[in-house]
Amino acid sequence: MASLSFLALLLFALFIIPRGLANYFEPPEYNPPVEKPPPFEKPPFYHPPVEIPPIYKPPVYHPPVEIPPIYKPPVEKPPIYKPPFEHPPWYKPPVEQPPVYKPPVEKPPVYKPPVYNPPVEKPPIYKPPVEKPPIYKPPVEQPPVYKPPVEKPPIYKPPVYKPPVEKPPIYKPPVDKPPVYKPPVYKPPVEKPPIYKPPVENPPTYKPPVEKPPVYKPPVEKPPTYKPPVYKPPVEKPPVYKPPIENPPIYKPPVYTPPIQNPPIYKPPFEKPPIYRPPYEHPPIYKPPHEHPPIYKPPFEEPPFYKPPHEHPPIYNPPFQEPPVYKPPFEEPPVYKPPFEEPPHYPKYPPVDDATRF
């Protein structure tokens, strides 16, 4: 047991002593907190709006697209259960109305003969081109600017006589220059803008309507649509109390009505004649070309861009404090000074002096 306790103490001493010595010889460093400067905010930059001129696109003719019919099967929805709503009992007093007798009205049958509407042929309507009158813009009256007349004195220049200068002819011998080779210069292809040709106005030509024979279309048999039965819960109505109505007995004498026998009416079978409708063709509508007036675009002036003076924010440098350095107290070793013993002094003899010793 003693050996185990000794080993435990020895391990504890070996684990604790180096940590204490490490903190003694190398104390921990002190790091002061560093303050960050505030973030720099850039001034907003003004972007002027860009005006894009409208682009004229001529109308493009798209032929009609015939989409075949799509068969959609019926969607079976599950029945929605709604619980019965119970209304509170509402008492209505009985209203007594006398019975009204309405004799039967017999209307004779009305015969309507079939109406045949002949086809109506409309000639094409020619619309002449619409000439718009010119738009009058009144002249803008600007106030006259007064310019004072500038009076310049007349400057007299006397005529200068220049005698003719005769130069002898200069003889230049012929110079033989060797031919200079010039490499071919590559010229990129020039892209010419498209030339706008105004549309040619052709007068509308009248085409008589073409009579097509009637086309027989067989009857289309639609598939039967299945509708699932909808479940309706029984509605439970509370019993409504109705007080008994006490009507006194009214005596009516018996009226004899002979039996009415209507003779049989013969109705011949009615067959509707087929109605032929020729195809209606719309006449071509002439639209003159529309010329857009010139659009005045004022000169674009860029607004002045103000650049504020850039001031650097002050940078805060916190005071640097050096961590204290631990210096153990220096103890000077004691200097041994032996005690000074003066020699014995006798009164008979003078004191010993180094100068008069020898």
Secondary structure by P-SEA (a helix, b strand, c coil): caaaaaaaaaaaaaacaaaaaaaaaccbbbbcbbbbccbbbbcbbbbcbbbbcbbbbcbbbbcbbbbcbbbbcbbbbcbbbbccccccbbbbcbbbbcbbbbcbbbbcbbbbcbbbbcbbbbcbbbbcbbbbcccccccccccbbbbcbbbbcbbbbcbbbbcbbbbcbbbbccccccbbbbcbbbbcbbbbcbbbbcbbbbcbbbbcbbbbcbbbbccccccbbbbcbbbbcbbbbcbbbbcbbbbcbbbbcbbbbcbbbbcbbbbcbbbbcbbbbcbbbbcbbbbcbbbbcbbbbccccccbbbbccccccccccccccccbbbbccccccbbbbccccccccccccccccccccc
